[in-house]
């Protein structure tokens, strides 16, 4: 009798626990362990999706810290991740040049979204060769437009999460608006004559246009194009003639190009320092401030201002 009484009290309690576990929901309304699998190409795009998708998504970035997206080729493991994803986000504008065929193939099977797709052509930078500059994230106002693309794409895929995506996007867009204003204010503190940003490749064109700083890169907008002796001599002339006191290496580009520039200036009697390392085509390590888009931009701005001012 005592045993039957014990089970009568215990079984309902166990049933309650089982039902609670089965119905548990993560914040945002998605059942725990049932988040939408998302694959993004670069760290910047992945960070964008994480901020807007929140608890409803699980995001995998194919390209980690220090990886050059211009030269990246998808591995077999990447292909598996792409196949398992419900939606894929990438930058577009040929940033992921060697992955182009893969992304076209994926687009036949599932939503495959270029976050740069809504940027009006009038706001894009075009090279002398007629190529679109893909580095839109360096103008925070353009990255805000990319955030809206992510928001709308997730809503289309997962209508039940619309309120969560809209709420997350609104909060993140406010953060980006603040970052945009802060960046403009910081760069304006550099004396106009010293406001020249020299880097290994021409990744900072949008940054220069948005925040009022002249930019010059030893290589073109893609690191797939090698620089030559004429390019090096042109940059040495610029550094010496303008008496530029600092140039910058990039985390995803070998530093040999900038070291050659420093040596070339020294041979002409001008000392130019390496002002620090900037994050251009890849963010910093995970679990660091620079491992987020906002943290990466803040690091770059502080490094530039400290070296040039």
N, C-alpha and C positions, 0 to 999 in steps of 0.2 A: 504493500500500500504506500509506504513511504517512497519507494522507488518510482511508482506511477505518479505520485504528487510532484516529485522532483522534475520528472520529464515534462509534466504538464506546464510547469512554470518556465522551464528552460527552452523548450522548443519554440514558443512564440518569440522569445527574445532572439534566438538564433535566426529565425525567419526574418525578423525586423532588420537585423544586421546585414543579411544577404541581400534583401531588397534595397537597403540603403546603398550598399556597395554597387549594386547593379545600376542604380539610378543616379549615382554620383556624377555631378557635372563640374567641369573646370570653369573658372570665371569666364564669362562671355557666352556660356550656354552650350559648349561642346562637351560631350561625354569624355571623361578622363580616359586617356589612351586612344582616343578616336579623333585626334587632330588631323587636319588636312595636310598631307605631305607636299611640301613645296620645294622645288629646286631653283636656286638662283645662280647665275654665273659668277659675278664678282661679289666681294665682301660688301661693297657699297649698296648694291641692289638687295642683297640678303638682309642687310640691316634695315633697309626701307620696308621690306616685307614684314620683318619681325615687329617693327614698331606699329604697323597698321594692322597686321593680322592678329597680334597679341596671342591670347591663349587658344585661339581657334586653329592655329597653324603650327607646324613643325618645319623649320626652314633649314635646308642644307645648302651651303655655299660650295661650289666646285673649286673656286680659286681662293687660296688662303693668303696670309701675309707674305709679301715679297714676290708674289706671282705676277708675271707680266701677261695681261689678257690678250695683247696683240699677238703673242707668240704661242699661246696656250693651245694644246691639242687634247681632246677628250680621251681619257683612258677607258679601259673596259669597265672599271668600277664606276666611272662617271656615266657610262651608257646604261648601266643597271639602275643607277639612281634616277636618271632621266626617265627611264621606262616606268619606274615605280611612283613617280610624282603624279599628282593630279593636275598640277599647273606649273608652268615653267616661266620664270621671269629673267630677262636679260637686258643689257643696256641698249644694244642696237647701234645704228650708225656705223656698223662695221668694226666696232671695238673688238668684238670676239671673232676676228677675221678668220682664223683657222677652224672655228666651230660653225661657220656659216652653213655648211651642208647638213651638219647634224641638227641644227636648230630648224632648218627647213623641213627635214624629215619628221622631227617631233611635232611640228605644227600641223601635220596631217593627222596626227593621232590624238592630240589633246591641246588645250589652250596654251599657247606659247607666246608670251607678251613682251614686246620691246618697250621698256619704260620711257624711252625717248620718242615714242611714236606720235605724241600729241604736241610736241614742241613745234610751233609754227616755223616754217622755213625762214621767215624773216628774222628770227631770233637765233638761227644757227650760224656758226662761223664756217666759211667756206675757204679752203686753201686756194692758192693760185692754180693748182692742178684740178680744181673743181671738186675736191673731196670734202665731205662734211666732217667737221671736227667732232669726235664722239665724246669729249670730256666735259659733258654738260654739268656734272655734279659740282664743278668748281664755281658755278654761279648758283648760289643757294636758291635764288628765285626760280631758276629752271628746275632744280631738284624738287621744288614744291609742286611743279606741274607733273613731274614723274610720280610723286606721292599720290596725286589724284588718279593717275592711271592705275596704280596698284590698288587703291581703294575700290574703284569702280570694277576692276577685273575680279577682285575677290567677292564683291557683292553679286556679280553675275554668276560666279561659280557656286556661291553659298548664300542664297538669298536669306536664309534664316539668321545669318550673322550680320545682316545689314546694319542694325543699330550699333553693334560693337565696332564694326569697321568704320562707320561714320564718326563715332565717338573717339576712337583711337586716332583717326586721321586728323580730326579737328585739333586735338591736343598736340599732335606732332607738328602739324603745320604752324601752330603758334610758336613752338620751339624753333622751327626753322626761320620764321619771320624775325624772331629775336636774334638768331645767329647771323642772318643777313645784315641787319642793322649794325650789330657789333663788329662784324668784319669790315664794313665800310668805314666805321669810326676809327678802328685800329690802324688800317692802312693809311688813312688820311693824316695820321700823326707822323708819318715818315716825310721828311723834307722832299719837296717835289723833285729836285735834282737827283736825289738818291733813290728815287722810287723806280728802280729797275730790277726785275727778277730774272736771273739767268739760271737755267736748269739744263739737265742733260737732254731732255726731249721736250718738244713743244706741247706740253700737256696743260698749260695754265692760261691759254688764250681767253677762255670765258672768265676766269678769275680776274685777269687784267682788265677786260672790258667792264666787268661789273663793279670793280672796286678801285679803278683809277690807278693802275700800276702798269708800266711798260714791261712786257715779257719777251724773252728770247730763249730759244732752245737750240742746242747744238744739232740734234736730230730733228726730223719733222714730227708730225703728230703721231706717227706710228714708229715704234722702235724696230719694226721689221725693216725699215730703211736705214742703212748704215750711213754714218757721216763720213765725209772725206776730208782731205787736207784743206781744200778750199773752204769748207764749212768751219773748220777749226781756225783758220787764219781770219775769217770774217768775225768770229766770236772774240778772238784775241784783240782784233782792232777795236771792237766795241768796248771791251773791258778796259783797255788801255786809254782810249780816247775819252771815254766818259768817266774815267777814274773810279770805276766801280770797285768797291772794297770787299764785297762778299758774293760768292756764287754758291749754288746749292746742289747737293746730291739727292738722288731719289731712292726710296727703299726698294723699288722693283726694277731698277736699272743699274747695271754695273757702274761703279764709280770711276772707272778708268777714263771715261770721256771727260769728266770734270777735272780729274787730276791732270790730264793732258792740257786742258785749258789753263789751269793754274801755272803749270810749267811754262807754257807758251808766253803768258803774261810776264812771268819772272825773267824770261830771256830778253824781254823788252824793257826791263827795269821797273816793272810795276808789280807790287805785291798785292795779291788778292787772296783772301782767306776763304776756306770752305765754311759757309755760314751755318751749316747744319744739314740734317737730313729731313727731307719732306716726303710725305706720303702722297703719291700721285695716282698711279693706276691700281694700287692695293692699299688697304688699311693696315693698321698695326696689329699686333698679336691679340688674340681673344683675351678677354678678362683684363684688358687695359683700357684706359680712356681713349687711346688712339685706335682701339679696335671697334669703335663706333664711328658713324659718319660725323656726328657733331663733334666728338672728341678729336677726330682726325683734322677737321677744318680748324678747330681752335689751336691744335698743336702747330699746324702749318703757319697760321697767322702769327702766333707768338714767336715762332722761329724766324720768320721773315722780318718782323718788326724789330726784334732784338738785334739782328745782324745788320740791318740797313739803317737803323736810326741811331 
